[in-house]
Amino acid sequence: MSIPLLPKDPDTNPASEPKTKTSRPRAIRRLVIWYRRNAAVTTLVDTATTSASAATNVAGTVVSSAGTVVSNAGSMAGSMLQPLVFDPLRRLQGGDSNSEPKKIDSKDRLWVAVDGMGGDNAPGPILEGCLEAIQRLPIRIKFVGEQEKVFKAAKQIDLTELLNEAIQSNELEIVPSGPSIEMNEEATAVRRKKDASINLAMDLVKQGKATAMYSAGNSGALMASAIFRLGRLAGIDRPAIGALFPTKDPGQPVLVLDVGANMDCRPTYLHQFALLGSIYSRDVLQTKTPRIGLLNIGEEECKGNDLAIRTHELLSNETRLNFAGNCEGRDVLSGNFDVVVCDGFTGNVLLKFLESVGSVLLDVLRAELPRGRRGKVGSAFLRSNLKRIKKRLDHAEHGGALLLGVNGICVIGHGSSKSLSVVSALRLAHSAASHGVMEDLAELQKTPIKQLIEKKVEPV
């Protein structure tokens, strides 16, 4: 005798009923116990669940099946660690870098000169990045380099066909140069090697044949070449290198300058850096009213050395700036400032320290994972995420920085730049050119900075 089945209650959803602990598969129970026992992972989980209202949904999903748990654990780790992830060009990219390139109208393309021989691994990775950039960005490339080495590198990495297509379509032009300036040479080599790639690329900007230039080569030589060939903006004593640092908001980086161009500074130099950084942050990073901070050892205006105290006075009296006060080292990444100014020695130490954060963070979290089978399970969830975090925190992976204060757009790349870094740097150069940064910087010439400052404070 068959027993008739009861009709299902339409208001009852079996999937929504909470499962008891005994009904869970053994693997799921072990996984939950592992998360509870592991201090490092538990801390991350607690942080994520308290900051998001989706905790109940996660709890309901965890007990559904082992496959679902693994999937959600990966996505949950990604959301937990998202505040640490930093993409300094997120605003400029305007989308996923892995998405299909959109068709670009040739009339919208801008010429950018590239020092093809600059960098530790040039010209191969530089050429590869340029060929990818012209597919994704509205730019044309004047690739300056030793012609024989360029074509040899293209053949070695199977880019000959793509290179020829770019040349035929007038999207890339090879500009022959003489012997390049090596990474270990003195900056004065730019005077001796007049036909070096870095000099010829700078000349293209000066002659108006390119709207910007990019080099991952010798930074000292690049700065010297820019000063000798482009010249400084009127009223600017020293150009500065501005680098983007992460903040709590991954979409709002902070611009720190100078990070290495000027080891010894006067108060007037830091005041000029603040003006340059404010214009850059406003035009390129689209910050409506950039908040300027002065790197110091305390928030009080009486704190710090003589340079900091006298610079604070200048910035406080500057009506063209939104000066937010002193910025302590712990506040650089807080998101409370859009621009932080300091001397080049301090800024370079800060930059190099930040470059180590990614690898140190990965090593610490890896050490906190338990050994054995449980450790392997946890590592399977988090290892790829942590490696991506390290890569995205590494300044070498994010293109370059603008050399501010010279009469032209110059982007300095890291010596070890790979193809993706080149694409990001060229995107930065295009954004600076298309947002009219040079026009706004030229406005500084109408109010000579020296005349404005010398009435208030004597130089050091």
N, C-alpha and C positions, 0 to 999 in steps of 0.2 A: 504494500500500500504506500503510494507516494504521498509525501506531505506537501501540501500546496504552499508555494512561496508567498510571503507577505508582500503587499505592494510597498514600493519605496516611498518614504516620506519626502516630498519635493523640497521641504524646508531643511532637510538634514543633509549635510555635506560630510561624508566620512573623512574626506581629506583634511577638513578643518578641525576634527576631533583630536585633542592632544593624546599622544601615545604614551603609555606608561614606560617606566624605565626597563621593565622586564621584556617588553615587546621590541626593544631596540636590538638590532643586530650587534653581535659582540664587537665587531670592528668599530662600529659607531661609538659604543660605550667607551672603548679604549681611547678613541680619538678625543672624545670630550674630556676624559680623565687626563689625557696628556696635556691638553690646553690649560686645564685648571692647575696642574702641577708646575708647568713651566712659567716661571716668573716673567721672563721677557715678553713672551707671546701674550700671556694673560694681561699684562699691562697695556699692550697695544690694543687688545680686544676690548678691554674696559674703556679705554679712551675713545675708541670708535663707537661703542654702543651708547655711551653717555652723551656723545655729541650728535647722534643721529636718531631719529624716531623710528628707524627701520629695525630696531633690535628684535621686536617681536616677530617680524617677518623672517629674520635670520633664524631665530629659535625654531620656528615652525618648519623651516626648510631643512635644518640640520638633521632632523629625525626622519626625514622622508626616505632617503636611500643613500648608500655609500657614494654612488657616482655624483649625486647632487651635492653631497657635502664637500667633495673634492673641488667641484666647480665653484661653489659659493665661497669656499675658503680662499681660493685664489683671488676672486673678485673682492672679497672682504679685506684681504691683505692689501690689495691695491687701494681701496678706499681709505683704509686706516693710515697708510703711509703717504697718501696724497698731499697732506700739508707739507711734507718734506721735499716733495718733488718740485723742481724749479726749471722752467723753460724760459730763458731770458728773452727769447724772440717770439713768445707766444702771441703777442699782439700783432707783431709784424707778419707772422706766418699766416694768420687768418684762417687756419684750418689744419687738417691733419697732413703731415708731411708725406704720409704714405698714400694719400689719395691720388687719383689720376690727375695728371697735369691738364689744366684747361687750355684751350686754344687761345693763343696770344696774337693780337693784331700787330703786324710788323711796325706800323706807324707809332705804336705806343712804346717801343723798345728804346732804352737809353744806352749809350755807349759807356762801358766801364773798363778802365785799364787795369790789367792784372799783371803783377810781377810774377811771371811764371817760374822764375828760378829761385824765388825766396822760400825758405823752409828746409827742414831737416831731410825731407823725402822728395823734394821737388826734382823734376817737374811733373812726375806721374800723378800723384794725388791731386795736385793743383789743377791739372788739365782735366782730370776726371770730374772734379767738382764743378769746373766751369761748364763742361758739356752737359752736366745734369742741370745746372742753374739756368741755362738758356732754354731748357724745356719747361721749366717751372716759373721763371720770372720774366718780366718784360724788359730784358736787357740784351745787349750785344756785347761781346767780349773782344777787346784788343789784347791778345795774349802776347806779352813781351817776354822773349826768351831766346836762348841759343838754339837756332832752328834745328840743327842736326840732333841735339839732345832731345828736343821736344818730340820729333817724329820717331826717334828711337824708343822713347818712353811710351808713346802711343802704341807702337807695335808690340812692346813687351806686355802691355795690359789689354791688348785686343781692342783698341779704340781707334784704329786707323780709319776704318770705314765710317764710324760716327764722326770723326774729326773732319774727314773730307766732305761729308754731307753738310756739316755746320759751316765750313768754309764756302762751299758752293752756294749755300742759301744766304750768305752775307750775315750770318749770325755770329761768326767768330773769324777773327783775322789774326794771323801770326805776324808779329812785328819783330824782325831780327834784332838781336842785341849782341853786345860784346861779352867778355868774361864777367861773370856775376860776382857780387860781393858775398863772401862766405860768412857763415854765422859767427865765426870766431875772429873776424877782422874788426879793426877799429872803425869808428864812425867816420873818421876822416878819409876813409877809402873812397867815399863818394866823390871827392875832389880828384882823386887819382884815376879812378875808373869812370870816366865821364859817360861812356856808352854802356854802362851796366844796366841791367833790366830795371832796377829800381829807379834809376835816374830817368830813363826813357819813359817809363810809365808816368812819372811825375810830370814830365814835359808834356805829355798828351793832355793832362788835366790843365796845365798852364796855357796851352795853345787852344783850349776849348774843344779838342777832339774827343774828350771823354768827360763825363760829368763827375766821375769819382775814380779813385784808384784803391786797389787792395794789394797787400803784401803780407806774407807770413814769414818774411825774412828777418834780417838783422834789424831789431827795433831801433837801435841807436843810429844806424845808417839811414833808416827810413825817416827818422825825425830830422836828422841833419839835412837830408836831401829835400825834405819838405820846406825847411826854413830857407835853404839856399835858393831853391828853385821856385817855390810858391810864395814865400815870404810870410811874415806874421800879419795878422789883422792889426789895423791901427789901434793903438792903445793897449795891446796885449804884449806883455814882456816875455812870457814863457808859455808855450803851448803845453797842454796837459793831456794825459791819456786817461780816458774815462772807461771804466769797466762796470758791467752790470752784475750785481750781487743778488742772491735770493732773499726773499722775505717770507713772512707767514702766508701772504697771499701769492700763490704761484703766478698770478697774472699781473702782479705789480712789483717789478724789481726795483732796486735802489741803485742809482748811479753813484759810483765812488770815483773821485778824481782828486789828486793825481795818483796813479798807481805805479809810477816808475820813471817819469820823464824828468823830474826835478828833485834831486835828493835834498838840496838845501833851498828853503823858500823864505820869502819875505811876506809880511802881512798883505802887501799889495798883490802878490801872486795869488794867494788863497782867495782874495776878494775877486780877482779876475776869474779864477776857477769856478767860483760860485755863480757868476754871471753866465759863463759859458755853459755850465751844467744845467742851469735853469732853462736856458733856451733849448738845449738839446732834449731835456726831459719833456718840455712842453710840446715841441714839434714832432719828435720821433716817437716818444713813448706815450704821447697824447695825454699827459697829465695836465689838467686845467690850470691849477695853481701849485707848482712844485714847492714842497716844504724843504727848505735848506737847513742842513745841520752841519755843525763844526765838530769834527772828531776831537774829543778831549777826555780827560780823566774824571770829570765830574760835570754835573748839570749847571752848577753855579758859575756865573760869569767871571768870578774872581779866581777860579781854579785853572790849573795848567801852567805851562811855561810862558815865557814872554811872548813867543810867537802866537800862542793860542789867545792870550788875553788881549793883545793888540788887534788881532784879526777879529775877535768878537766885537770889539768896538766899531770896526769898519762895517761889518755885516749888520749890526744893529741899526746903524744910521743909513743904510742903503735902502732907498724907497723902491727900487726896482726889483727887490727880492722879497720873498716871503720867508724871512729868517725865523726858524723855529727853535733856535738856541743850540746849546752844546749837545753833542751826541756821544754818549759813552760807548765803549766797545761792545757792550752787551745789547745795545739798541740799534746797531747797524742793520741787523736783519729783522728788526721788530716790525717793520712796516710803518713806523711813525715818521720816517723821513723819506723823501723822494730823491734827494741829492745829498751826499755827504762829502765834504771837502777836507783835505789833509795834505801834508807834504808828501812828496814822492817816495821818500824812504819809508814812512809809516804805511802809506798805501800799498806799497809793494810787499811789505811784510804781511799785511792783512790779506792781500790777494793770494800769496803763496800759502798762507795758512788755510784759506778757504779751499784751495786746490786739493789739500790733503783730507778734507772732511769726508768726501765720498768714500775713499778707500778705508779710512779709519772706522767710519760708521758700519761699513759692511763687515769688517773684521770683528768688531765688537759684537754685533748681532749674530755672526756666525759662531763665535765662541760661546754665546749664551744658549745656543741650541743644544739639547741633550744628545749624548752619544747613542750608538746602537740603532735598533730598528725604529724607535720613536723619533730619534733625531733625523733619520732619513725621511720619515713621513713628513715631518715639519719642514725640512729643507726643500722637499719637493714642492711645497706650497709657496715658500717665501724666497727661495734663492734667486729665481729669475727676477722677481720684483726688486730685491735688494741690489742686484747687479745693475738694473736699469736706473735705480736711484743714484748709485755711485756714478754712473756715466752721465746722468743729467746734472749732478752736482759738480762735476769736474769742469772747471772753466775752460780747459783745453778743448772740450767737445762743443763749445757754443760760439763758433765763429770768431769774432774779434771785437775790438774796441775802437772807438773813434779817436783820432788825434785832433783835439779841439784847440783852436787858436791860430791855425794856419789858414791861408787864403785859398782853401780848396778842401774837398771832402776826401779824407784819407782814413782807411780802415786797416788797423794792425791786427794780424792774425797770430795765433800761437805757432811757434816753430814746428810743432808736431802735428799741425792741422791735417786732417784727412778730408776726404771728399765732402762729407756731410757738413763739416765745419766750414768749408769753403762756400758751400751753398748758403749757409746761414749768414756768413760774413757778407756775401754779395747781396743778400736780401737786405741786410742792414745798410749797405752802401746805397742801394736803390731807394730805400725808404728815406734816408737822409737827403738824397738828391731831389726826390719827388715832393718832399714836405717843405722845401724852401728854407732849409736850415741856414744856408750861407746868406740868404737875403736878410734873415733876422739877425744873424751875427754881425752883418754889416751895419746894422743900426747902432751898434756900440760905438762906431766911429763918429757918430754925430755928437756924442757926449764923451769926449776923451776921458778915459778912466783915470789917468795920472792927474789931470787937473782937478778931478772930483775928489781924489783921495789925498793928495799932498797937502791940502788945507787942513786935514784932520789928524794926520799922523805922519811922523817922519819915518823913513825906511830904516830897517834894522841895519 
